[in-house]
Amino acid sequence: MTATAEARITLEELREEILRDYALVHTSREASLLGRKEVLTGKAKFGIFGDGKELAQVAMAKQFRPGDWRSGYYRDMTFMFAI
């Protein structure tokens, strides 16, 4: 395989990766909803969550490589779950 050739994956591997990504997105959304519930019921004083940005953060995490640097952002919960 040449350096420019793309790696091939099977349909089953693609399916498994999509399901893993979906599970990660779902877990992150559930954590955001739980956090929001804590704030709205008065158990927590303040909270800002990253719901609505899960898929983009999973895609970003897939592109990160060892040695890449980033500055943290308070809505990056899904990104942190993914890396």
C-alpha positions in Angstrom: 0.0 0.0 0.0 1.4 3.4 -0.9 1.5 6.3 1.5 -1.3 8.0 -0.3 -3.6 5.0 -0.4 -6.5 5.0 2.0 -6.9 2.2 4.5 -10.0 0.1 3.8 -12.4 -1.1 6.5 -15.2 -3.6 6.2 -18.8 -2.7 6.4 -19.0 -4.5 9.8 -16.1 -2.5 11.2 -17.8 0.7 10.0 -21.0 -0.4 11.6 -19.2 -1.1 14.9 -17.4 2.3 14.8 -20.7 4.1 14.2 -22.4 2.3 17.1 -19.5 3.1 19.4 -19.7 6.8 18.4 -23.4 6.8 18.9 -23.0 5.3 22.4 -20.4 8.0 23.3 -22.7 10.8 22.0 -25.6 9.3 23.9 -23.6 9.0 27.2 -22.4 12.6 26.9 -26.0 13.9 26.2 -27.3 12.0 29.2 -24.5 13.5 31.4 -25.5 16.9 30.2 -29.2 16.3 31.0 -28.3 15.0 34.4 -26.2 18.1 35.1 -28.9 20.4 33.9 -31.4 18.6 36.2 -29.1 19.1 39.2 -28.9 22.9 38.4 -32.7 23.2 37.9 -33.6 21.4 41.1 -31.2 23.5 43.1 -28.7 20.7 43.9 -26.0 22.6 41.9 -25.6 26.3 41.8 -24.3 26.7 38.2 -23.7 24.5 35.1 -23.0 24.9 31.5 -23.0 21.8 29.4 -22.0 20.8 25.9 -25.2 19.3 24.6 -25.8 19.9 20.9 -22.1 19.7 20.0 -21.5 16.0 20.7 -21.1 14.8 17.1 -18.6 17.5 16.1 -16.6 16.8 19.2 -16.4 13.1 18.5 -15.2 13.9 14.9 -12.6 16.3 16.3 -11.3 13.7 18.7 -10.9 11.2 15.9 -8.6 13.6 14.1 -6.3 14.2 17.1 -3.0 12.4 17.1 -0.3 12.0 19.8 1.5 15.3 20.3 -1.5 17.4 19.2 -2.2 20.3 21.6 -5.4 22.0 22.5 -6.6 24.5 25.0 -9.5 23.2 27.1 -13.0 24.6 26.7 -15.8 24.3 29.3 -18.2 22.6 26.8 -15.8 19.9 25.7 -17.2 17.1 27.8 -17.8 14.9 24.8 -14.3 15.6 23.4 -12.8 14.5 26.7 -14.9 11.4 26.8 -13.7 10.5 23.3 -10.0 10.9 23.7 
